[in-house]
Amino acid sequence: VGDISIMLSRSLKETASVEIFRTLVLWLVEGGCKDTDLRVVAESLDKLFDAFSEDHTDSVFFPLNLLPKLRGIHTALKIKIAQQKRELSQDSLGIINMARVNLHRFIKYKEKRVKT
């Protein structure tokens, strides 16, 4: 789903592509980013970052109201990491923490984009 979203983000000139992209993105946000497995959350976030890395995707990002959703995911992720820290391998913890840091940076980047 994430890889398809990334491919669709590159072809947002067609209405059908935009609709499919929105559906897949919402699935990643509402499903993957809220999974109980933090590795799934980290992978879903990475796919979202890739899908919205180009500025032309702002036309989909902001109407979906993703910024507040990602802020909520960031808060929940910090709490889940603290709760599950002892249960996670060092490798998993590193990947998950990198996703958390990247999410924070991504939110800051998109906050600047909304002001322009």
HELIX and SHEET records of a PDB file:
HELIX    1   1 GLY A    2  SER A    9  1                                   8    
HELIX    2   2 THR A   15  GLU A   30  1                                  16    
HELIX    3   3 GLY A   32  LYS A   34  5                                   3    
HELIX    4   4 LEU A   38  ALA A   51  1                                  14    
HELIX    5   5 ASP A   55  THR A   57  5                                   3    
HELIX    6   6 ASP A   58  PHE A   61  1                                   4    
HELIX    7   7 LEU A   66  GLN A   84  1                                  19    
HELIX    8   8 LYS A   85  GLU A   87  5                                   3    
HELIX    9   9 GLN A   90  LYS A  115  1                                  26    
END                                                                             
